[in-house]
Amino acid sequence: MNFEDTDFRTELLDLENPYDVKLVSKFLKTYGFDFQPDDVELTMILYNLNNEIIGTGSYKSQTLKFVVVAPKFRESTAFSIIATYLTSIILEHHKRCFVFTKPENAPLFVGIGFSEIARAEPLFVALEFGYQLIDAYQKYLQGVKVETVSDNIAAMVVNCNPFTKGHLYLIEKAASENEIVYLFIVEENKSSFPCDIRKKLITQGVAHLKNVIVVSSGPYLVSGAVFPNYFLKQEKWDLITEKQAELDVKIFAQYVVPVLNIKKRYVGTENYCKVTKAYNEAMKRLLPAVGCRVIEITRAAIGFDDNNEPNFISASKVRNAIKEDRLSDILDFLPESTKNFLLSPEADETIQKIKQTQTRH
């Protein structure tokens, strides 16, 4: 791509070429970034006519990453060229483009047309650009909203990786205590069980609960693992996790709660995952300010473990059992929809994926 009336030229890197990876890694390391080619789909470098690197930028899926301009070129149009070029490519395949950055960098993106969604000082600002933004998601929510004069309205946001009797217990309890329950299913495919399978198993599993409305999370209600944090290498992990949770909860509070008139959000007590525990704490801290109470329910358990402690139902225990070929050990953890799926040939690909993965999720 050429830019008229500039002294710049662009080059797309070959992310399988060690020389190209080393080139961009060395440049980014100067500014405190640890570049990993697996973290991106495409990377570009902007040069001047003396072959000096002016800046670089990358993206993965619909999110800009590693947009950096060398200090002596920051008064030029280099940042705009890099960000605009990458955004245009993203919008060829997606309806919107996201960026997560430090608050002090947000004005750079606002200056080229991005809109702020939410922030969690002092670490995160989420911004977006495109032709179907968060107001479009709010219109979708208006479309699924059940009109009622009651204020007895609750919500749950679930990943269900996979859907267990523990999830079903929480959903059934919320359904028994409220007139309407909006059940948001996290759509980001960062889980062992793909979104379409999770959604199918959940929908089948709650079909008997007529006041439960299954709702798409869109790209806005996500897990902490999805937010990029490559630009926060100097920060403590606990603070990063806390602020990721705060950002997500603020989006829920600002854009979802008022549209659906949600008065309660149900969560399970967290015994295993620090990220989920941080989310629960962020909800307790932030949601009451918008009139939404947090209802924390003790996890369901089946019997006792080897330490004579309650054997809490956990999706991670299910995944571990699958990984270790012990599926029969945890069938009691599973509702019929998940059990039938895992015992069918349809699950073969998912089971193999779980056995091969090294991550917790």
ZAMARGU-4260 file (C-alpha; in steps of 0.2 Angstrom, whole numbers, plus 5000, padded with zeros to 4 digits):
<rodrens>
0) 5000/5000/5000 | 5007/5017/4995 | 5004/5034/5003 | 5005/5049/4992 | 5014/5064/4998
5) 5023/5055/5012 | 5040/5049/5016 | 5034/5033/5022 | 5033/5015/5016 | 5024/5000/5023
10) 5029/4982/5024 | 5019/4967/5030 | 5029/4954/5040 | 5030/4936/5037 | 5026/4929/5055
15) 5034/4912/5050 | 5050/4920/5045 | 5062/4921/5060 | 5071/4936/5053 | 5055/4946/5052
20) 5049/4941/5070 | 5066/4946/5077 | 5065/4963/5068 | 5049/4968/5075 | 5053/4960/5092
25) 5069/4970/5094 | 5060/4986/5090 | 5045/4983/5102 | 5057/4977/5116 | 5064/4994/5116
30) 5047/5001/5122 | 5044/4987/5135 | 5034/4975/5124 | 5036/4956/5123 | 5031/4952/5105
35) 5024/4934/5102 | 5019/4930/5084 | 5006/4918/5090 | 4997/4933/5098 | 4994/4941/5081
40) 4987/4938/5064 | 4996/4951/5054 | 5010/4964/5058 | 5015/4979/5048 | 5031/4990/5049
45) 5031/5008/5044 | 5048/5014/5037 | 5055/5030/5031 | 5065/5032/5015 | 5081/5028/5024
50) 5074/5011/5030 | 5073/5017/5048 | 5058/5009/5057 | 5046/5023/5061 | 5033/5012/5070
55) 5023/4995/5069 | 5006/4988/5072 | 4997/4972/5073 | 4980/4964/5075 | 4972/4948/5081
60) 4954/4945/5076 | 4945/4962/5078 | 4958/4969/5090 | 4972/4981/5087 | 4988/4976/5096
65) 5006/4983/5097 | 5003/5000/5089 | 5020/5009/5093 | 5028/5024/5085 | 5046/5028/5089
70) 5047/5044/5099 | 5055/5056/5086 | 5041/5052/5074 | 5026/5054/5086 | 5022/5072/5079
75) 5020/5065/5062 | 5005/5056/5054 | 5014/5039/5057 | 5002/5033/5071 | 4987/5038/5061
80) 4993/5029/5046 | 4997/5013/5055 | 4981/5012/5065 | 4970/5017/5050 | 4978/5004/5039
85) 4976/4990/5051 | 4958/4995/5056 | 4953/4995/5037 | 4959/4977/5036 | 4949/4972/5051
90) 4933/4980/5045 | 4934/4970/5029 | 4930/4955/5040 | 4922/4962/5055 | 4909/4975/5060
95) 4920/4983/5073 | 4937/4986/5078 | 4943/4986/5096 | 4958/4993/5105 | 4963/4991/5124
100) 4976/5003/5129 | 4982/5013/5144 | 4972/5029/5148 | 4985/5041/5143 | 4985/5033/5125
105) 4966/5034/5123 | 4966/5052/5115 | 4977/5045/5101 | 4963/5033/5096 | 4949/5045/5099
110) 4958/5057/5087 | 4956/5045/5073 | 4938/5041/5076 | 4938/5028/5090 | 4924/5029/5104
115) 4928/5025/5122 | 4917/5011/5129 | 4923/5010/5147 | 4939/5012/5157 | 4947/5005/5173
120) 4960/5017/5179 | 4974/5017/5180 | 4977/5002/5168 | 4963/5000/5154 | 4953/5010/5142
125) 4942/5000/5129 | 4938/5009/5113 | 4930/5004/5097 | 4927/5009/5079 | 4916/5003/5065
130) 4899/5002/5059 | 4890/4991/5072 | 4895/4998/5089 | 4889/4995/5107 | 4873/5005/5103
135) 4868/4991/5091 | 4871/4978/5104 | 4859/4988/5115 | 4846/4988/5101 | 4848/4969/5101
140) 4845/4969/5120 | 4829/4979/5117 | 4823/4966/5105 | 4825/4952/5117 | 4818/4961/5132
145) 4802/4954/5140 | 4790/4968/5144 | 4784/4967/5162 | 4779/4979/5176 | 4789/4968/5188
150) 4806/4973/5195 | 4810/4955/5199 | 4823/4954/5185 | 4839/4945/5186 | 4854/4941/5175
155) 4868/4928/5174 | 4883/4928/5163 | 4890/4911/5160 | 4904/4903/5150 | 4899/4884/5154
160) 4915/4876/5148 | 4906/4864/5148 | 4888/4866/5155 | 4887/4856/5172 | 4874/4853/5185
165) 4883/4866/5195 | 4878/4879/5182 | 4860/4872/5181 | 4858/4873/5199 | 4862/4891/5199
170) 4851/4895/5184 | 4836/4885/5192 | 4838/4894/5208 | 4838/4911/5200 | 4823/4906/5189
175) 4814/4901/5205 | 4817/4917/5214 | 4814/4929/5199 | 4800/4933/5186 | 4813/4934/5172
180) 4831/4928/5171 | 4842/4934/5157 | 4856/4921/5154 | 4871/4928/5144 | 4882/4916/5136
185) 4900/4922/5133 | 4903/4921/5114 | 4922/4923/5113 | 4930/4906/5107 | 4943/4906/5120
190) 4936/4890/5128 | 4939/4871/5125 | 4921/4869/5120 | 4916/4881/5105 | 4903/4894/5107
195) 4890/4885/5096 | 4892/4869/5106 | 4891/4878/5123 | 4875/4888/5117 | 4867/4872/5111
200) 4870/4862/5127 | 4864/4876/5138 | 4849/4880/5128 | 4844/4862/5129 | 4848/4861/5147
205) 4837/4876/5152 | 4822/4872/5140 | 4811/4868/5155 | 4814/4885/5163 | 4801/4896/5153
210) 4806/4912/5162 | 4825/4910/5157 | 4829/4920/5141 | 4846/4915/5133 | 4855/4930/5127
215) 4870/4933/5116 | 4885/4942/5125 | 4891/4949/5109 | 4909/4954/5109 | 4906/4965/5125
220) 4903/4953/5139 | 4919/4943/5140 | 4931/4934/5152 | 4947/4942/5158 | 4957/4931/5148
225) 4951/4940/5132 | 4957/4957/5137 | 4975/4960/5130 | 4987/4965/5143 | 5004/4964/5134
230) 5006/4983/5137 | 5006/4980/5156 | 5022/4970/5159 | 5027/4981/5173 | 5011/4979/5183
235) 5007/4966/5196 | 4996/4951/5189 | 4983/4953/5203 | 4981/4972/5199 | 4979/4967/5180
240) 4966/4954/5184 | 4956/4966/5196 | 4956/4980/5182 | 4951/4967/5169 | 4936/4962/5179
245) 4932/4980/5183 | 4932/4985/5165 | 4920/4971/5160 | 4908/4974/5175 | 4908/4992/5171
250) 4902/4988/5153 | 4888/4977/5160 | 4883/4991/5172 | 4883/5005/5160 | 4876/4997/5144
255) 4866/4981/5149 | 4858/4984/5166 | 4848/5000/5161 | 4842/4992/5145 | 4835/4976/5153
260) 4831/4984/5170 | 4841/4971/5179 | 4840/4971/5198 | 4850/4956/5203 | 4865/4947/5196
265) 4868/4929/5201 | 4885/4921/5203 | 4892/4906/5211 | 4905/4906/5225 | 4922/4904/5218
270) 4933/4890/5226 | 4946/4888/5212 | 4949/4902/5199 | 4957/4918/5204 | 4950/4927/5189
275) 4932/4922/5193 | 4935/4927/5211 | 4941/4944/5205 | 4925/4946/5194 | 4914/4942/5209
280) 4923/4955/5220 | 4921/4968/5206 | 4903/4965/5204 | 4900/4967/5223 | 4910/4983/5222
285) 4902/4991/5207 | 4884/4985/5203 | 4875/4991/5218 | 4878/5009/5212 | 4867/5005/5197
290) 4853/4997/5207 | 4859/4979/5204 | 4862/4968/5219 | 4874/4953/5218 | 4867/4937/5224
295) 4881/4925/5228 | 4876/4906/5229 | 4886/4892/5236 | 4892/4880/5223 | 4883/4864/5221
300) 4893/4849/5227 | 4891/4830/5225 | 4897/4820/5240 | 4915/4823/5247 | 4932/4822/5240
305) 4948/4813/5246 | 4950/4826/5260 | 4932/4824/5266 | 4928/4841/5259 | 4913/4845/5249
310) 4916/4839/5231 | 4911/4855/5222 | 4905/4853/5204 | 4917/4862/5193 | 4919/4863/5174
315) 4938/4863/5176 | 4936/4846/5185 | 4926/4840/5170 | 4940/4846/5158 | 4953/4838/5168
320) 4944/4821/5169 | 4942/4822/5150 | 4961/4826/5148 | 4965/4811/5159 | 4952/4799/5150
325) 4942/4798/5166 | 4925/4804/5159 | 4916/4791/5168 | 4922/4798/5185 | 4912/4814/5182
330) 4897/4809/5173 | 4887/4813/5189 | 4893/4832/5187 | 4884/4833/5170 | 4866/4837/5165
335) 4858/4826/5151 | 4862/4838/5137 | 4881/4838/5141 | 4882/4820/5145 | 4873/4815/5129
340) 4885/4826/5119 | 4901/4820/5127 | 4896/4801/5125 | 4892/4804/5106 | 4904/4804/5091
345) 4900/4823/5089 | 4911/4826/5104 | 4927/4818/5097 | 4935/4834/5090 | 4932/4843/5106
350) 4938/4829/5117 | 4954/4828/5107 | 4956/4847/5108 | 4955/4846/5127 | 4968/4832/5128
355) 4980/4842/5117 | 4978/4859/5126 | 4990/4865/5139 | 4980/4880/5146 | 4968/4879/5160
360) 4953/4884/5150
</rodrens>
